[in-house]
Amino acid sequence: MALRYFSIPAFAFNDKPWRWSREAMFYTPTARGMRCNLCPNECNIRPGETGDCRNRLNHNGKLYSIAYGNPCAVHIDPIEKKPLYHYLPGSKSFSIATAGCNFGCLNCQNWEISQSSPKETRNAELFPEQVVQQAIRNGCKSIAYTYSEPITFYEYMYETARIANAHGIGNVLVSNGYINEEPLRKLAQRIDAANIDLKSFSNDIYLKLNAGTLEPVLNTLRILLEMNVWIEITNLVIPTWTDDFAMIRKMCQWLANNGFTEFPLHFSRFFPLYKLTQLPQTPTSTLIKAREIAQSCGLKHVYIGNAALPSAGDTLCPACGKTVIERKGFNVTITNLKDGKCKWCGRAINGRWG
């Protein structure tokens, strides 16, 4: 898969939009600039400036996405890496990202691209039709919008997903879930599966750690569930920040009470990165305790990621306890599913098994 990479001129607009841009789909002109209506930040963007995500530019009285067709990351990944364990397990996903994010997480593992603008990264030229062609050519069953924050390259993602739908290719959203309701509902008509990063269950921590708020993310989960998008949830357990067991229990109770008992929850191990290098990595005992709490709240499929623990990534039947999918790292090694049911006892396992 040979791709040509390029560097974007600082501003190549002059009097007309450049080729790697599209007019934004959700914005409102105001007396002080263009208000972006895509996410709860609702940035008011002055002429010549970009919003918090560094991806949306006010130019000549219109708001543009400057990330259309210029991904800074293009890879073929196992779907388990997203992580998605109950969506087409063992398949490949064509994965793309552009620079930019509407959060400012202190622990971001991809901060080199998430905290940059498309003007500052080395990008490939890959328009939506080409993304779908590459996915088909490489035997990928889905396209994943991932690595940075796909909400910030919404127009690029939406058009790619629309074309992928027509070719029978799945679409996967890997996101912080920080998006307003109208654009989310429009996108959910095109998306097949999502992994939403539920950073914590504290509004105060969301503000200090991520520069966001909790309720819009919970609303995203509710809407995706309502619109029949397959959902898996990731919670990164960060020492001194999100390792409070009472808060974890509160989160898991909310998930159980809102219809998520049969949807996977992934507790992920933290490693010191970006602006939190002074912290230790998450002890495995903390992750095991978090999983026990989730299971005690009624969640049926709870996984531990980024930790070399036996069976941490295996899918077990909630009824008989036997292994229905065995994983080694991101590889599926054994499958004991038949028509989406446990081969041993016949209990249905929630998922999109394809």
Secondary structure, DSSP 8 states (H G I E B T S, - for coil): ----EEE--S---TTS--TT-EE-SSEEEETTEEEE-SSTT--EE-TT-B-TTS-EEEETTEEEES-TT--SEEEEEEGGGTT-SSBSTT-EEEEEE-S--S---TT-TTHHHHTS-TTTSEEE---HHHHHHHHHHTT-SEEEE-SS-GGGGHHHHHHHHHHHHHTT-EEEEEE-----HHHHHHHHTT-SEEEEE---S-HHHIIIIISS-SHHHHHHHHHHHHTT-EEEEEEEE-TTTT--HHHHHHHHHHHHHTT-TTS-EEEEE----TT-TTS----HHHHHHHHHHHHHTT-S-EEEESS--TTTT-EE-TTT--EEEEEETTEEEEE-EETTEETTT--B--SB--
